[in-house]
């Protein structure tokens, strides 16, 4: 009897254990404990893109180049394990500057630096992103660079693009606009966005943005994942008054000059005087009351008794002063 009772007790225990195991595998009796991520990743983007992995204490465990330029920077920077994120970021920016990536600007402005906290990353402290952002800004100042710092955190991802419970990797339109304005050096209160599109340009997810500010029109493309500005241009807006002025100037420049008193100034008519006919005869240098339109360069008789037909100058001594015979006008 005792043996049977022990057997029943053992069977019951096994059954209970089986129920617990089954419940744990897929039942509803046991509450699911969400997995806690104790690591995180920060992506640094200038032109080189570098991923910085860190632990729950904010200490770096690894870095990886996300593009060719980033890989080159990582190869030149081997000493990073165990350092704080803010220290590694500052040193990487110094390496990027040394490699000359800040020389080229974007649309007339120095490249901004994007610090992106990847979705699901642990925050070692509440002010973790602020601390590393301030540290990066100080490093930029020490290097005498004019780059701004743009941060992307968990609140800057558009969850409407999340799939199957995974966090979205696409930034919001508002963040893309903020990044474009920061790169253009334009205040948000001065900007008017006229066109905003999300598109996959040759497989690359981008926000295509057009905005105006201060009489200038801007066209910027912002990468929807990394937040990098990948295209930027601007041009001054032509106002109706300036266009009309240009048209009037062009019209007046092409309008042929006319003679007479109507239709404006005749810039090509240089025939002045009471007998002008609107055509200038530059060969007519015969001036005076007896001019006949033909200049006689041998006629040098300027005295009051000159003869218009003879062309011979009579001096007071009666000598012939015509230049052809060499008479100087002074009698011996």
C-alpha positions as CSV (number, residue, x, y, z in Angstrom):
1,X,0.0,0.0,0.0
2,X,2.8,2.4,0.9
3,X,4.6,1.4,-2.3
4,X,1.6,2.2,-4.4
5,X,1.2,5.6,-2.7
6,X,4.8,6.5,-3.3
7,X,4.3,5.5,-7.0
8,X,1.3,7.7,-7.3
9,X,3.1,10.6,-5.7
10,X,6.1,10.2,-8.1
11,X,3.7,10.1,-11.1
12,X,2.0,13.3,-9.9
13,X,5.3,15.0,-9.5
14,X,6.3,14.1,-13.0
15,X,3.0,15.3,-14.4
16,X,3.3,18.6,-12.6
17,X,6.9,19.0,-13.9
18,X,5.7,18.3,-17.4
19,X,3.0,20.9,-17.1
20,X,5.5,23.5,-15.9
21,X,7.7,22.7,-18.8
22,X,4.9,22.9,-21.3
23,X,3.6,26.1,-19.9
24,X,7.1,27.7,-20.0
25,X,7.5,26.7,-23.6
26,X,4.3,28.2,-25.0
27,X,1.6,28.4,-22.4
28,X,0.1,31.6,-20.9
29,X,0.4,30.8,-17.3
30,X,4.0,31.9,-17.1
31,X,4.6,35.6,-17.8
32,X,7.2,36.3,-20.5
33,X,10.3,38.3,-19.4
34,X,11.4,40.6,-22.1
35,X,15.0,40.2,-23.1
36,X,17.2,43.1,-21.9
37,X,19.9,44.3,-24.3
38,X,23.0,45.2,-22.4
39,X,25.0,46.5,-25.3
40,X,24.6,49.3,-27.7
41,X,25.9,50.8,-31.0
42,X,26.6,54.3,-32.0
43,X,27.3,55.2,-35.6
44,X,29.6,58.1,-36.4
45,X,29.0,59.6,-39.9
46,X,31.0,62.3,-41.6
47,X,31.9,60.8,-44.9
48,X,33.6,57.8,-43.2
49,X,30.9,55.8,-41.3
50,X,32.1,54.0,-38.2
51,X,30.0,51.8,-35.8
52,X,31.1,51.9,-32.2
53,X,30.0,49.0,-30.0
54,X,29.8,49.5,-26.2
55,X,28.7,47.7,-23.0
56,X,26.2,48.7,-20.3
57,X,28.9,50.9,-18.7
58,X,29.5,52.8,-21.8
59,X,32.9,51.3,-22.5
60,X,33.9,50.5,-26.1
61,X,34.1,46.8,-27.0
62,X,34.7,47.1,-30.7
63,X,34.6,49.5,-33.8
64,X,33.8,48.7,-37.4
65,X,34.1,50.6,-40.6
66,X,30.7,50.7,-42.3
67,X,32.1,52.0,-45.6
68,X,35.5,52.0,-47.3
69,X,36.4,55.3,-45.8
70,X,35.4,54.2,-42.4
71,X,37.4,51.0,-42.7
72,X,40.5,53.0,-43.5
73,X,40.1,55.1,-40.4
74,X,39.5,52.0,-38.2
75,X,42.8,50.4,-39.5
76,X,44.7,53.5,-38.4
77,X,43.1,53.5,-34.9
78,X,43.8,50.2,-33.1
79,X,43.8,51.4,-29.5
80,X,40.1,51.7,-28.4
81,X,39.1,48.6,-26.3
82,X,37.9,49.6,-22.8
83,X,37.8,53.4,-23.5
84,X,34.7,55.5,-22.9
85,X,32.6,56.2,-25.9
86,X,33.1,59.9,-25.7
87,X,36.9,59.5,-25.7
88,X,36.8,57.2,-28.7
89,X,34.5,59.5,-30.6
90,X,36.9,62.5,-30.0
91,X,39.9,60.5,-31.1
92,X,38.1,59.2,-34.2
93,X,37.2,62.7,-35.3
94,X,40.8,63.7,-34.9
95,X,41.8,60.8,-37.2
96,X,39.1,61.8,-39.7
97,X,40.3,65.3,-39.7
98,X,43.9,64.2,-40.1
99,X,42.8,62.2,-43.1
100,X,41.4,65.3,-44.7
101,X,37.7,64.5,-44.8
102,X,36.7,67.9,-43.4
103,X,38.4,69.8,-46.3
104,X,35.6,69.2,-48.7
105,X,32.4,71.1,-47.7
106,X,28.8,70.5,-48.5
107,X,27.1,73.3,-50.4
108,X,29.5,75.9,-49.0
109,X,29.4,74.7,-45.4
110,X,31.7,72.4,-43.5
111,X,30.3,68.9,-43.1
112,X,28.2,68.3,-40.1
113,X,28.9,65.3,-37.8
114,X,26.0,62.8,-37.2
115,X,26.0,60.8,-34.0
116,X,23.3,58.1,-34.3
117,X,22.2,55.8,-31.4
118,X,21.0,52.7,-33.2
119,X,17.6,51.3,-32.3
120,X,17.4,49.1,-29.3
121,X,20.8,50.3,-27.9
122,X,21.2,50.4,-24.1
123,X,21.6,53.8,-22.5
124,X,24.2,53.6,-19.7
125,X,22.8,56.8,-18.3
126,X,20.0,59.1,-19.0
127,X,22.3,61.8,-20.3
128,X,24.5,59.4,-22.2
129,X,23.9,60.9,-25.7
130,X,24.1,64.4,-24.4
131,X,27.5,63.7,-22.7
132,X,29.0,62.2,-25.9
133,X,27.5,65.0,-28.0
134,X,29.1,67.7,-25.8
135,X,32.4,65.9,-25.8
136,X,32.3,65.6,-29.6
137,X,31.5,69.3,-29.9
138,X,34.5,70.2,-27.7
139,X,36.8,68.0,-29.9
140,X,35.6,69.9,-33.0
141,X,36.3,73.2,-31.3
142,X,39.8,72.1,-30.3
143,X,40.5,71.1,-33.9
144,X,39.2,74.5,-35.0
145,X,36.5,73.0,-37.3
146,X,33.2,74.7,-38.1
147,X,31.2,71.4,-38.2
148,X,27.9,71.2,-36.3
149,X,26.8,68.1,-34.3
150,X,23.6,66.3,-35.1
151,X,22.3,63.5,-32.8
152,X,19.7,60.8,-33.6
153,X,18.2,58.9,-30.7
154,X,15.3,56.5,-30.1
155,X,12.7,59.3,-30.5
156,X,13.9,60.2,-34.0
157,X,12.9,56.9,-35.7
158,X,9.6,56.6,-37.6
159,X,7.8,53.6,-36.1
160,X,5.4,53.4,-39.0
161,X,8.2,51.7,-40.9
162,X,8.8,49.0,-38.2
163,X,8.3,45.4,-39.3
164,X,7.4,42.3,-37.4
165,X,8.0,43.8,-34.0
166,X,11.5,45.1,-35.0
167,X,12.3,48.7,-34.4
168,X,12.3,51.0,-37.4
169,X,15.7,52.0,-38.9
170,X,14.3,55.0,-40.8
171,X,14.5,58.4,-39.3
172,X,11.5,60.7,-39.2
173,X,10.8,63.4,-41.8
174,X,11.1,66.0,-39.0
175,X,14.6,64.8,-38.2
176,X,15.6,64.8,-41.9
177,X,14.4,68.4,-42.1
178,X,16.4,69.3,-39.0
179,X,19.5,67.7,-40.5
180,X,19.1,69.6,-43.8
181,X,18.6,72.9,-42.1
182,X,21.6,72.4,-39.9
183,X,23.8,71.6,-42.8
184,X,22.5,74.6,-44.8
185,X,23.0,76.9,-41.8
186,X,19.3,78.0,-42.0
187,X,17.1,78.6,-38.9
188,X,13.9,76.5,-38.8
189,X,11.8,79.7,-38.2
190,X,13.1,81.1,-41.5
191,X,12.6,78.0,-43.7
192,X,9.5,77.1,-45.7
193,X,9.5,73.5,-47.0
194,X,7.7,73.2,-50.3
195,X,8.4,69.6,-51.3
196,X,9.1,66.6,-49.1
197,X,9.4,63.1,-50.5
198,X,10.6,59.7,-49.3
199,X,12.1,57.7,-52.1
200,X,14.5,54.9,-52.9
201,X,17.0,56.6,-55.2
202,X,18.9,53.7,-56.9
203,X,18.1,51.5,-53.9
204,X,19.1,54.1,-51.4
205,X,16.3,55.3,-49.1
206,X,16.4,59.1,-49.0
207,X,14.3,62.1,-48.1
208,X,14.2,64.6,-51.0
209,X,13.6,68.0,-49.5
210,X,13.1,71.4,-51.1
211,X,12.8,74.6,-49.0
212,X,13.2,78.3,-49.2
213,X,14.8,80.8,-46.9
214,X,16.1,84.4,-47.2
215,X,15.5,84.6,-51.0
216,X,17.4,81.3,-51.6
217,X,16.0,78.0,-52.8
218,X,17.6,74.7,-51.4
219,X,17.4,71.1,-52.6
220,X,18.8,68.5,-50.2
221,X,18.7,64.7,-50.1
222,X,19.1,63.2,-46.6
223,X,19.9,59.4,-46.2
224,X,16.8,58.0,-44.4
225,X,18.9,55.6,-42.3
226,X,22.2,57.3,-41.5
227,X,21.0,60.9,-41.6
228,X,23.9,61.9,-43.9
229,X,23.3,64.7,-46.4
230,X,24.2,63.0,-49.7
231,X,23.1,65.8,-52.1
232,X,22.9,69.6,-51.6
233,X,22.5,72.6,-53.8
234,X,21.0,76.1,-53.7
235,X,20.3,79.0,-55.9
236,X,19.1,82.6,-55.5
237,X,15.4,83.1,-56.2
238,X,14.8,85.4,-59.2
239,X,12.2,87.9,-58.3
240,X,9.7,89.3,-60.9
241,X,11.1,92.8,-60.6
242,X,14.7,91.6,-61.3
243,X,13.5,89.5,-64.2
244,X,11.6,92.4,-65.7
245,X,14.7,94.6,-65.2
246,X,16.8,92.1,-67.0
247,X,14.3,91.8,-69.8
248,X,14.1,95.6,-70.2
249,X,17.9,95.9,-70.2
250,X,18.2,93.1,-72.8
251,X,15.5,94.7,-74.9
252,X,17.1,98.1,-74.9
253,X,20.5,96.7,-75.7
254,X,19.1,94.9,-78.8
255,X,16.9,97.7,-80.0
256,X,18.5,99.4,-83.1
257,X,19.1,103.1,-82.9
258,X,16.9,105.3,-85.1
259,X,17.4,108.8,-86.3
260,X,15.0,111.7,-85.7
261,X,13.3,112.9,-82.7
262,X,11.0,110.0,-82.0
263,X,11.6,106.6,-80.6
264,X,14.3,107.6,-78.1
265,X,17.9,108.5,-78.5
266,X,19.7,107.7,-81.8
267,X,23.0,106.5,-80.4
268,X,24.4,105.7,-83.8
269,X,23.5,109.2,-85.3
270,X,26.5,111.4,-84.8
271,X,25.7,113.8,-87.7
272,X,25.1,117.1,-85.8
273,X,24.2,120.5,-87.1
274,X,21.5,122.2,-89.1
275,X,22.3,120.3,-92.3
276,X,22.5,116.8,-90.8
277,X,20.9,114.0,-92.8
278,X,21.2,111.2,-90.1
279,X,24.3,109.7,-91.7
280,X,27.7,110.7,-90.4
281,X,30.4,111.4,-93.0
282,X,33.6,110.9,-91.1
283,X,35.6,111.8,-94.2
284,X,34.1,115.3,-94.3
285,X,36.5,117.5,-92.3
286,X,35.9,120.6,-94.4
287,X,34.6,123.2,-91.9
288,X,33.7,126.8,-92.3
289,X,31.1,128.9,-94.1
290,X,32.5,127.9,-97.6
291,X,32.8,124.2,-97.0
292,X,31.8,122.0,-99.9
293,X,32.1,118.6,-98.2
294,X,35.6,117.9,-99.5
295,X,38.6,118.8,-97.5
296,X,41.6,120.4,-99.4
297,X,44.5,119.6,-97.2
298,X,46.8,121.8,-99.4
299,X,44.6,124.8,-98.8
300,X,46.3,126.8,-96.1
301,X,45.2,130.3,-96.9
302,X,43.8,131.5,-93.6
303,X,44.0,135.2,-94.0
304,X,41.0,137.5,-94.5
305,X,41.9,137.8,-98.1
306,X,42.0,134.2,-98.9
307,X,40.7,132.8,-102.1
308,X,38.5,129.7,-101.8
309,X,39.5,128.6,-105.3
310,X,43.2,129.3,-105.3
311,X,44.3,127.6,-102.2
312,X,47.3,130.0,-102.0
313,X,48.0,131.9,-98.9
314,X,49.0,135.5,-99.3
315,X,51.2,136.9,-96.5
316,X,51.7,140.5,-95.7
317,X,55.0,140.6,-97.6
318,X,53.4,139.4,-100.8
319,X,55.4,136.1,-100.8
320,X,53.9,132.8,-101.6
321,X,53.4,130.8,-98.4
322,X,51.9,127.7,-99.9
323,X,53.5,124.6,-98.3
324,X,54.1,123.1,-101.7
325,X,56.7,125.7,-102.6
326,X,58.3,126.0,-99.2
327,X,57.5,129.7,-98.8
328,X,57.5,130.1,-94.9
329,X,55.6,133.4,-95.0
330,X,58.6,135.4,-93.9
331,X,60.0,137.7,-96.7
332,X,63.7,138.5,-96.8
